[in-house]
Amino acid sequence: MKNRASNNTKTKRVIESVGASLAFENLKPSKHAQAVGKQYLEDKISSRDAVDKVKEKHASRFGR
């Protein structure tokens, strides 16, 4: 149980750090991108899957 709590704390810290870095650049991730990032940090999806999900949701539809 302690390991799970430790992983949750680590995940929360990473999310906060990324949020702070983006805020410094005056950027804000979408709720979808945040949810996908959390899934990746929790080892529920691969990095490739995370990138694909974000691109699928947010890539320009121009030319389709």
PyMOL commands that set and color helices and strands:
alter all, ss='L'
color gray80, all
select helices_A, chain A and resi 2-24+31-41+47-58
alter helices_A, ss='H'
color red, helices_A
deselect
rebuild
show_as cartoon
